Amino acid sequence: MQDGVFTIGHSTHSLEQFIALLQQHGITAVADVRSNPFSRYNPQFNREQLEKILPDCGIAYRFLGEELGARSDDPACYEGGKVQYDRLAKTPVFKSGIERVRSGMKNYRIVLMCAEKEPLECHRAILVARHLVALGISVQHIHADGSLESHDAAIERLAVLLNLPESDLFRSHEDVLEDAYRLQGNRIAYERGQDELQPDENLYDRLH
């Protein structure tokens, strides 16, 4: 199909609302990038539920949390107990996950699903989408109201939210966006000691 990739946060949607959003955008496959595919607050999005219900709606489901999740089993990906996204992105397992998405695009219209409502609060944007875009793949984020935001627009919005200075003689616009990724990645990255059951929605606020 080769028409790019989408992302979505299941947030506190009902399953019916969630499926309607997928159908609105012609999604034919969900790639679940939660590290643990279970939701304490919204059990309708547990892996076993999605594996059972989505295919009945003509939507394939694949769990990619081991490859593209927000945490890692590799101690080298941590510093001070916190995941370092730049290190995680260099691991063979992450690269294999990216390749699985690229391969799946040939036959499916894919959405990367995680928990958080706001893509900028989630590794699906700050980590995964960043590296897809770097490969020339278009990424659009599906918001809770069904509207779309390109990844480029989302990162520009992030730079504004972080009050980063505009480019000048000594810093290019690319440098500013790099800072935005770094600062936000450090803020939202998984840290050992967080709720092990639900690392992808450790802040309830992120779901609303």
C-alpha positions as CSV (number, residue, x, y, z in Angstrom):
1,M,0.0,0.0,0.0
2,Q,2.9,2.3,0.8
3,D,0.8,5.3,1.9
4,G,2.5,5.9,5.2
5,V,1.9,4.9,8.8
6,F,-0.5,6.2,11.4
7,T,-0.3,6.3,15.2
8,I,-3.1,6.3,17.8
9,G,-3.5,6.2,21.6
10,H,-6.3,4.1,22.8
11,S,-6.8,6.5,25.7
12,T,-10.1,6.0,27.5
13,H,-12.1,5.2,24.4
14,S,-14.7,2.5,24.3
15,L,-13.7,-0.3,22.0
16,E,-16.5,0.9,19.6
17,Q,-15.1,4.4,19.5
18,F,-11.6,3.1,18.9
19,I,-12.7,0.9,16.0
20,A,-14.7,3.7,14.5
21,L,-11.5,5.9,14.5
22,L,-9.6,3.1,12.8
23,Q,-12.3,2.6,10.2
24,Q,-12.6,6.4,9.6
25,H,-9.0,6.3,8.4
26,G,-9.1,3.0,6.5
27,I,-6.8,1.2,8.9
28,T,-6.4,-2.5,8.1
29,A,-3.7,-3.4,10.7
30,V,-2.9,-2.4,14.3
31,A,0.7,-2.8,15.5
32,D,0.6,-2.7,19.3
33,V,3.8,-1.0,20.6
34,R,3.0,-1.1,24.3
35,S,5.7,-2.8,26.3
36,N,3.0,-4.7,28.2
37,P,-0.2,-5.1,26.1
38,F,-2.6,-4.8,29.0
39,S,-4.5,-1.9,30.5
40,R,-5.4,-1.7,34.2
41,Y,-7.7,1.3,33.5
42,N,-9.1,0.2,30.2
43,P,-9.2,-3.7,30.0
44,Q,-11.1,-3.5,26.7
45,F,-7.6,-2.9,25.2
46,N,-5.9,-6.0,26.6
47,R,-4.1,-8.0,24.0
48,E,-6.4,-11.0,24.2
49,Q,-9.4,-8.7,23.6
50,L,-7.9,-7.0,20.6
51,E,-6.7,-10.3,19.1
52,K,-10.3,-11.6,19.3
53,I,-12.3,-8.5,18.2
54,L,-10.3,-6.6,15.7
55,P,-10.1,-9.4,13.1
56,D,-13.9,-9.7,13.1
57,C,-13.8,-6.0,12.0
58,G,-11.4,-6.7,9.2
59,I,-8.4,-5.3,11.0
60,A,-5.3,-7.4,11.7
61,Y,-3.6,-7.2,15.1
62,R,0.1,-7.7,15.8
63,F,2.0,-7.2,19.1
64,L,5.3,-5.4,18.5
65,G,6.0,-4.4,22.0
66,E,9.0,-6.6,22.3
67,E,10.6,-4.8,19.3
68,L,9.2,-1.3,19.5
69,G,8.1,-0.9,23.1
70,A,9.2,1.9,25.4
71,R,11.4,-0.2,27.6
72,S,14.3,-2.6,27.0
73,D,15.7,-5.7,28.6
74,D,19.2,-4.6,27.5
75,P,21.0,-2.9,30.5
76,A,23.1,-0.9,27.9
77,C,19.9,1.0,27.0
78,Y,19.7,2.6,30.5
79,E,21.5,5.4,32.2
80,G,20.7,6.2,35.8
81,G,17.9,3.6,35.6
82,K,16.1,5.5,32.7
83,V,15.8,4.3,29.1
84,Q,17.9,6.3,26.6
85,Y,15.9,6.4,23.4
86,D,19.0,7.0,21.2
87,R,20.5,3.8,22.5
88,L,17.3,1.8,22.2
89,A,17.0,2.9,18.6
90,K,20.4,1.4,17.8
91,T,19.6,-2.1,19.1
92,P,19.0,-5.0,16.6
93,V,15.6,-5.7,18.1
94,F,14.3,-2.2,17.5
95,K,15.7,-2.1,14.0
96,S,13.9,-5.5,13.3
97,G,10.7,-3.9,14.5
98,I,11.0,-1.0,12.2
99,E,11.7,-3.4,9.4
100,R,8.6,-5.4,10.2
101,V,6.5,-2.2,10.0
102,R,8.1,-1.3,6.6
103,S,7.4,-4.8,5.3
104,G,3.8,-4.7,6.6
105,M,3.2,-1.5,4.7
106,K,3.2,-3.4,1.5
107,N,-0.1,-5.1,2.3
108,Y,-1.6,-3.1,5.2
109,R,-2.6,0.4,6.2
110,I,-0.9,0.3,9.6
111,V,-1.5,2.2,12.8
112,L,0.9,2.1,15.7
113,M,-1.1,1.8,18.9
114,C,-0.1,2.8,22.4
115,A,-1.9,4.1,25.5
116,E,-1.4,7.8,25.7
117,K,-4.0,10.2,24.2
118,E,-1.4,12.8,23.2
119,P,1.3,11.5,20.8
120,L,3.9,13.9,22.1
121,E,3.5,12.2,25.5
122,C,4.3,8.8,24.0
123,H,7.3,7.0,22.6
124,R,5.2,6.1,19.5
125,A,6.0,9.7,18.4
126,I,9.2,10.6,20.2
127,L,11.0,7.3,19.4
128,V,9.2,5.1,16.8
129,A,7.7,7.7,14.4
130,R,10.9,9.7,14.5
131,H,12.9,6.8,13.0
132,L,10.2,5.9,10.5
133,V,10.2,9.5,9.2
134,A,14.0,9.4,9.0
135,L,13.6,6.5,6.5
136,G,11.3,8.6,4.4
137,I,8.1,7.1,5.7
138,S,5.1,9.5,6.2
139,V,3.7,9.3,9.7
140,Q,0.4,10.9,10.8
141,H,-1.0,10.9,14.3
142,I,-4.7,10.2,14.8
143,H,-6.1,12.4,17.6
144,A,-9.0,11.5,19.8
145,D,-11.4,13.6,17.7
146,G,-10.4,11.8,14.6
147,S,-8.3,14.7,13.2
148,L,-4.9,14.0,11.7
149,E,-1.6,15.7,12.5
150,S,1.6,15.1,10.5
151,H,4.6,14.0,12.5
152,D,6.5,17.0,11.3
153,A,3.7,19.3,12.5
154,A,3.6,17.5,15.8
155,I,7.4,18.0,16.4
156,E,7.1,21.7,15.5
157,R,4.3,22.0,18.0
158,L,6.5,20.3,20.6
159,A,9.3,22.8,20.1
160,V,6.8,25.6,20.8
161,L,5.4,23.8,23.9
162,L,9.0,23.5,25.2
163,N,9.6,27.2,24.6
164,L,12.7,26.4,22.6
165,P,14.4,29.3,20.9
166,E,14.2,29.7,17.2
167,S,17.2,29.0,15.0
168,D,19.9,31.6,14.8
169,L,23.4,32.1,13.4
170,F,24.8,29.3,15.5
171,R,21.9,26.8,15.7
172,S,19.9,25.5,12.8
173,H,16.2,24.6,12.9
174,E,17.3,20.9,12.8
175,D,19.3,21.5,16.0
176,V,16.2,23.0,17.7
177,L,14.1,19.9,16.7
178,E,16.9,17.6,17.9
179,D,16.7,19.4,21.3
180,A,12.9,18.9,21.3
181,Y,13.3,15.2,20.8
182,R,16.0,14.9,23.4
183,L,14.2,16.9,26.1
184,Q,10.8,15.2,25.6
185,G,12.4,11.8,25.4
186,N,14.2,12.3,28.7
187,R,10.9,13.5,30.3
188,I,8.7,10.6,29.2
189,A,11.2,7.7,29.0
190,Y,10.5,4.6,31.1
191,E,12.4,4.5,34.4
192,R,13.1,1.4,36.4
193,G,10.9,1.4,39.5
194,Q,7.8,2.6,37.7
195,D,4.7,0.5,37.8
196,E,6.0,-2.8,36.2
197,L,2.4,-3.9,35.3
198,Q,1.7,-0.8,33.3
199,P,4.9,1.0,32.1
200,D,3.2,2.6,29.1
201,E,0.6,4.4,31.1
202,N,2.4,5.2,34.3
203,L,0.7,8.6,34.4
204,Y,-3.1,8.3,34.4
205,D,-3.2,11.9,33.1
206,R,-1.7,10.8,29.8
207,L,-4.8,8.8,29.0
208,H,-7.2,11.7,29.2
